[in-house]
Structure formats: C-alpha cells, structure tokens
Amino acid sequence: YRECRPLPRMQLKPAITRLEDFGFEDFTLLDYNPHPSIKATIAV
C-alpha cells in the first residue's frame, strides 16, 4: 500500500495558440514527486 501524494501540474507554453503547433518540448510537468519503483521478477 502506498500513501497518496499530491498530483503534479502540467504547464503549457503560452505562446502556442493552435493545438497542431504543440510539441513535446512545449509541456512542462511541475511538482512531480514519484514513488520509488517496485522491484518484481517477471518472465519474458
């Protein structure tokens, strides 16, 4: 069981006005605080 953490926020570059003009570099994730990974053995 993991305790909930506050959700991150996404910031978009305000200079972009058309949806088609957005690229990966135009998004910023703010206040992202992930939990550590859970190690597990899996078969591939």
N, CA, C and O atoms as a CHARMM CRD file, in Angstrom:
* protein
*
  176
    1    1 TYR  N      0.84100  -1.18500   0.00000 PROA 1      0.00000
    2    1 TYR  CA     0.00000   0.00000   0.00000 PROA 1      0.00000
    3    1 TYR  C      0.88800   1.25100   0.00000 PROA 1      0.00000
    4    1 TYR  O      1.87200   1.32400   0.73600 PROA 1      0.00000
    5    2 ARG  N      0.53200   2.21800  -0.82200 PROA 2      0.00000
    6    2 ARG  CA     1.28100   3.48000  -0.89000 PROA 2      0.00000
    7    2 ARG  C      0.36700   4.64100  -0.52300 PROA 2      0.00000
    8    2 ARG  O     -0.81400   4.67500  -0.86800 PROA 2      0.00000
    9    3 GLU  N      0.95100   5.57100   0.17700 PROA 3      0.00000
   10    3 GLU  CA     0.20400   6.78600   0.51600 PROA 3      0.00000
   11    3 GLU  C      0.05800   7.65300  -0.73800 PROA 3      0.00000
   12    3 GLU  O      0.96600   7.72600  -1.56600 PROA 3      0.00000
   13    4 CYS  N     -1.08000   8.29600  -0.85900 PROA 4      0.00000
   14    4 CYS  CA    -1.30500   9.19400  -1.99600 PROA 4      0.00000
   15    4 CYS  C     -0.43200  10.43800  -1.84600 PROA 4      0.00000
   16    4 CYS  O     -0.20400  10.92900  -0.74000 PROA 4      0.00000
   17    5 ARG  N      0.03400  10.91800  -2.95500 PROA 5      0.00000
   18    5 ARG  CA     0.80700  12.16300  -2.98800 PROA 5      0.00000
   19    5 ARG  C      0.02700  13.18000  -3.81800 PROA 5      0.00000
   20    5 ARG  O     -0.82700  12.80000  -4.61800 PROA 5      0.00000
   21    6 PRO  N      0.31100  14.44900  -3.63600 PROA 6      0.00000
   22    6 PRO  CA    -0.37600  15.45800  -4.45800 PROA 6      0.00000
   23    6 PRO  C     -0.10300  15.22800  -5.94600 PROA 6      0.00000
   24    6 PRO  O      0.98900  14.81000  -6.33300 PROA 6      0.00000
   25    7 LEU  N     -1.09500  15.50300  -6.75500 PROA 7      0.00000
   26    7 LEU  CA    -0.94500  15.32400  -8.19800 PROA 7      0.00000
   27    7 LEU  C     -0.03600  16.40300  -8.78300 PROA 7      0.00000
   28    7 LEU  O     -0.04100  17.53900  -8.30900 PROA 7      0.00000
   29    8 PRO  N      0.74100  16.05900  -9.80600 PROA 8      0.00000
   30    8 PRO  CA     1.55900  17.07300 -10.47700 PROA 8      0.00000
   31    8 PRO  C      0.67800  17.98500 -11.32900 PROA 8      0.00000
   32    8 PRO  O     -0.48500  17.67700 -11.58800 PROA 8      0.00000
   33    9 ARG  N      1.23500  19.08900 -11.75100 PROA 9      0.00000
   34    9 ARG  CA     0.53500  20.01800 -12.64300 PROA 9      0.00000
   35    9 ARG  C      1.26400  20.04800 -13.97800 PROA 9      0.00000
   36    9 ARG  O      2.47900  19.86400 -14.03800 PROA 9      0.00000
   37   10 MET  N      0.51300  20.28100 -15.04300 PROA 10     0.00000
   38   10 MET  CA     1.11600  20.39300 -16.36800 PROA 10     0.00000
   39   10 MET  C      0.99800  21.84100 -16.83000 PROA 10     0.00000
   40   10 MET  O     -0.07900  22.43600 -16.78100 PROA 10     0.00000
   41   11 GLN  N      2.11300  22.39300 -17.27500 PROA 11     0.00000
   42   11 GLN  CA     2.13700  23.76700 -17.77100 PROA 11     0.00000
   43   11 GLN  C      2.40300  23.72500 -19.27100 PROA 11     0.00000
   44   11 GLN  O      3.30200  23.02400 -19.73600 PROA 11     0.00000
   45   12 LEU  N      1.60900  24.48500 -20.02000 PROA 12     0.00000
   46   12 LEU  CA     1.77600  24.57600 -21.46800 PROA 12     0.00000
   47   12 LEU  C      2.44000  25.90100 -21.80900 PROA 12     0.00000
   48   12 LEU  O      2.21500  26.90800 -21.13800 PROA 12     0.00000
   49   13 LYS  N      3.25000  25.89400 -22.84600 PROA 13     0.00000
   50   13 LYS  CA     3.89600  27.13500 -23.28600 PROA 13     0.00000
   51   13 LYS  C      2.80500  28.08700 -23.78600 PROA 13     0.00000
   52   13 LYS  O      2.09900  27.75300 -24.73700 PROA 13     0.00000
   53   14 PRO  N      2.65000  29.25900 -23.17200 PROA 14     0.00000
   54   14 PRO  CA     1.54600  30.15500 -23.52800 PROA 14     0.00000
   55   14 PRO  C      1.64500  30.75900 -24.92500 PROA 14     0.00000
   56   14 PRO  O      0.64000  31.24300 -25.44600 PROA 14     0.00000
   57   15 ALA  N      2.81300  30.74800 -25.54300 PROA 15     0.00000
   58   15 ALA  CA     2.96100  31.34800 -26.86900 PROA 15     0.00000
   59   15 ALA  C      2.28700  30.50900 -27.95700 PROA 15     0.00000
   60   15 ALA  O      2.02500  31.01500 -29.04800 PROA 15     0.00000
   61   16 ILE  N      2.00600  29.24400 -27.67800 PROA 16     0.00000
   62   16 ILE  CA     1.37800  28.36300 -28.66800 PROA 16     0.00000
   63   16 ILE  C     -0.13000  28.57600 -28.60500 PROA 16     0.00000
   64   16 ILE  O     -0.72700  28.49000 -27.53200 PROA 16     0.00000
   65   17 THR  N     -0.74200  28.85300 -29.74400 PROA 17     0.00000
   66   17 THR  CA    -2.18500  29.11700 -29.77000 PROA 17     0.00000
   67   17 THR  C     -2.97800  28.06400 -30.53400 PROA 17     0.00000
   68   17 THR  O     -4.19600  27.97300 -30.37600 PROA 17     0.00000
   69   18 ARG  N     -2.30500  27.26900 -31.35800 PROA 18     0.00000
   70   18 ARG  CA    -3.01200  26.24200 -32.13300 PROA 18     0.00000
   71   18 ARG  C     -2.60300  24.85700 -31.62800 PROA 18     0.00000
   72   18 ARG  O     -1.42100  24.59300 -31.40800 PROA 18     0.00000
   73   19 LEU  N     -3.58100  23.98700 -31.44700 PROA 19     0.00000
   74   19 LEU  CA    -3.32600  22.64100 -30.95000 PROA 19     0.00000
   75   19 LEU  C     -2.31600  21.90300 -31.82200 PROA 19     0.00000
   76   19 LEU  O     -1.48700  21.15200 -31.30700 PROA 19     0.00000
   77   20 GLU  N     -2.37600  22.10500 -33.12100 PROA 20     0.00000
   78   20 GLU  CA    -1.48500  21.41600 -34.05700 PROA 20     0.00000
   79   20 GLU  C     -0.02400  21.83900 -33.90700 PROA 20     0.00000
   80   20 GLU  O      0.87300  21.13000 -34.36200 PROA 20     0.00000
   81   21 ASP  N      0.22300  22.98600 -33.27600 PROA 21     0.00000
   82   21 ASP  CA     1.58300  23.50800 -33.14500 PROA 21     0.00000
   83   21 ASP  C      2.31400  23.01700 -31.88900 PROA 21     0.00000
   84   21 ASP  O      3.51400  23.25000 -31.74700 PROA 21     0.00000
   85   22 PHE  N      1.60700  22.34400 -30.98100 PROA 22     0.00000
   86   22 PHE  CA     2.24600  21.86400 -29.75800 PROA 22     0.00000
   87   22 PHE  C      3.18900  20.72000 -30.05900 PROA 22     0.00000
   88   22 PHE  O      2.88300  19.83900 -30.86200 PROA 22     0.00000
   89   23 GLY  N      4.33900  20.74200 -29.40600 PROA 23     0.00000
   90   23 GLY  CA     5.30300  19.65200 -29.47300 PROA 23     0.00000
   91   23 GLY  C      5.64100  19.20900 -28.05900 PROA 23     0.00000
   92   23 GLY  O      5.23400  19.84900 -27.08900 PROA 23     0.00000
   93   24 PHE  N      6.37800  18.12500 -27.94100 PROA 24     0.00000
   94   24 PHE  CA     6.74200  17.58800 -26.63000 PROA 24     0.00000
   95   24 PHE  C      7.45000  18.63800 -25.77200 PROA 24     0.00000
   96   24 PHE  O      7.23300  18.69900 -24.56200 PROA 24     0.00000
   97   25 GLU  N      8.28000  19.44800 -26.38500 PROA 25     0.00000
   98   25 GLU  CA     9.06000  20.44600 -25.64300 PROA 25     0.00000
   99   25 GLU  C      8.21300  21.60900 -25.12300 PROA 25     0.00000
  100   25 GLU  O      8.71700  22.42900 -24.35600 PROA 25     0.00000
  101   26 ASP  N      6.93500  21.70100 -25.52300 PROA 26     0.00000
  102   26 ASP  CA     6.05500  22.78600 -25.09600 PROA 26     0.00000
  103   26 ASP  C      5.31500  22.47500 -23.79800 PROA 26     0.00000
  104   26 ASP  O      4.55100  23.30900 -23.31300 PROA 26     0.00000
  105   27 PHE  N      5.52900  21.29300 -23.23100 PROA 27     0.00000
  106   27 PHE  CA     4.88200  20.87300 -21.99600 PROA 27     0.00000
  107   27 PHE  C      5.91500  20.79000 -20.87800 PROA 27     0.00000
  108   27 PHE  O      7.03900  20.33400 -21.08800 PROA 27     0.00000
  109   28 THR  N      5.51900  21.23800 -19.68700 PROA 28     0.00000
  110   28 THR  CA     6.37800  21.13000 -18.51000 PROA 28     0.00000
  111   28 THR  C      5.56200  20.50000 -17.38800 PROA 28     0.00000
  112   28 THR  O      4.44500  20.93700 -17.11200 PROA 28     0.00000
  113   29 LEU  N      6.10900  19.48200 -16.74500 PROA 29     0.00000
  114   29 LEU  CA     5.45600  18.83300 -15.61600 PROA 29     0.00000
  115   29 LEU  C      6.01400  19.44100 -14.33100 PROA 29     0.00000
  116   29 LEU  O      7.22100  19.40700 -14.09300 PROA 29     0.00000
  117   30 LEU  N      5.13100  19.99500 -13.51100 PROA 30     0.00000
  118   30 LEU  CA     5.53200  20.69000 -12.28600 PROA 30     0.00000
  119   30 LEU  C      5.14400  19.88100 -11.04700 PROA 30     0.00000
  120   30 LEU  O      4.09700  19.23400 -11.02400 PROA 30     0.00000
  121   31 ASP  N      5.97700  19.92300 -10.04000 PROA 31     0.00000
  122   31 ASP  CA     5.70700  19.28900  -8.74000 PROA 31     0.00000
  123   31 ASP  C      5.47300  17.78900  -8.85200 PROA 31     0.00000
  124   31 ASP  O      4.62900  17.24400  -8.14100 PROA 31     0.00000
  125   32 TYR  N      6.21000  17.10900  -9.73600 PROA 32     0.00000
  126   32 TYR  CA     6.09500  15.65800  -9.88700 PROA 32     0.00000
  127   32 TYR  C      6.99200  14.98500  -8.86300 PROA 32     0.00000
  128   32 TYR  O      8.20300  15.20400  -8.85800 PROA 32     0.00000
  129   33 ASN  N      6.41400  14.17400  -8.00400 PROA 33     0.00000
  130   33 ASN  CA     7.15100  13.50200  -6.93100 PROA 33     0.00000
  131   33 ASN  C      6.77200  12.01600  -6.95300 PROA 33     0.00000
  132   33 ASN  O      5.89100  11.60000  -6.20100 PROA 33     0.00000
  133   34 PRO  N      7.41900  11.21400  -7.79800 PROA 34     0.00000
  134   34 PRO  CA     7.02300   9.80900  -7.93400 PROA 34     0.00000
  135   34 PRO  C      7.46100   8.96900  -6.73700 PROA 34     0.00000
  136   34 PRO  O      8.40900   9.30800  -6.02700 PROA 34     0.00000
  137   35 HSD  N      6.75000   7.87100  -6.53400 PROA 35     0.00000
  138   35 HSD  CA     7.16100   6.87700  -5.54300 PROA 35     0.00000
  139   35 HSD  C      8.34800   6.10300  -6.10900 PROA 35     0.00000
  140   35 HSD  O      8.53000   6.06900  -7.32600 PROA 35     0.00000
  141   36 PRO  N      9.15300   5.48400  -5.26000 PROA 36     0.00000
  142   36 PRO  CA    10.23900   4.63600  -5.76700 PROA 36     0.00000
  143   36 PRO  C      9.65600   3.44400  -6.52500 PROA 36     0.00000
  144   36 PRO  O      8.50700   3.06000  -6.31000 PROA 36     0.00000
  145   37 SER  N     10.45400   2.87400  -7.40300 PROA 37     0.00000
  146   37 SER  CA     9.96700   1.74900  -8.20100 PROA 37     0.00000
  147   37 SER  C      9.74400   0.52500  -7.32300 PROA 37     0.00000
  148   37 SER  O     10.34000   0.38800  -6.25500 PROA 37     0.00000
  149   38 ILE  N      8.86800  -0.36500  -7.80100 PROA 38     0.00000
  150   38 ILE  CA     8.60800  -1.63400  -7.12900 PROA 38     0.00000
  151   38 ILE  C      9.32900  -2.70600  -7.92900 PROA 38     0.00000
  152   38 ILE  O      9.01600  -2.91800  -9.10000 PROA 38     0.00000
  153   39 LYS  N     10.28200  -3.37900  -7.31700 PROA 39     0.00000
  154   39 LYS  CA    11.05400  -4.42400  -7.99300 PROA 39     0.00000
  155   39 LYS  C     10.24500  -5.72200  -7.99100 PROA 39     0.00000
  156   39 LYS  O      9.70000  -6.12000  -6.96200 PROA 39     0.00000
  157   40 ALA  N     10.17100  -6.37100  -9.14400 PROA 40     0.00000
  158   40 ALA  CA     9.46000  -7.64300  -9.25300 PROA 40     0.00000
  159   40 ALA  C     10.13400  -8.49500 -10.32000 PROA 40     0.00000
  160   40 ALA  O     10.64800  -7.97700 -11.31200 PROA 40     0.00000
  161   41 THR  N     10.12700  -9.79000 -10.10900 PROA 41     0.00000
  162   41 THR  CA    10.66800 -10.72400 -11.08800 PROA 41     0.00000
  163   41 THR  C      9.56100 -11.07400 -12.07400 PROA 41     0.00000
  164   41 THR  O      8.44300 -11.40200 -11.67500 PROA 41     0.00000
  165   42 ILE  N      9.88000 -11.00300 -13.36800 PROA 42     0.00000
  166   42 ILE  CA     8.89400 -11.35900 -14.39200 PROA 42     0.00000
  167   42 ILE  C      9.54300 -12.27900 -15.40900 PROA 42     0.00000
  168   42 ILE  O     10.76000 -12.26700 -15.59200 PROA 42     0.00000
  169   43 ALA  N      8.71800 -13.07200 -16.06200 PROA 43     0.00000
  170   43 ALA  CA     9.20400 -13.94200 -17.13000 PROA 43     0.00000
  171   43 ALA  C      8.99100 -13.23500 -18.45700 PROA 43     0.00000
  172   43 ALA  O      7.96000 -12.60000 -18.68200 PROA 43     0.00000
  173   44 VAL  N      9.97100 -13.35300 -19.32400 PROA 44     0.00000
  174   44 VAL  CA     9.86600 -12.71100 -20.63900 PROA 44     0.00000
  175   44 VAL  C      9.84000 -13.77100 -21.71200 PROA 44     0.00000
  176   44 VAL  O      9.75400 -13.44900 -22.89700 PROA 44     0.00000
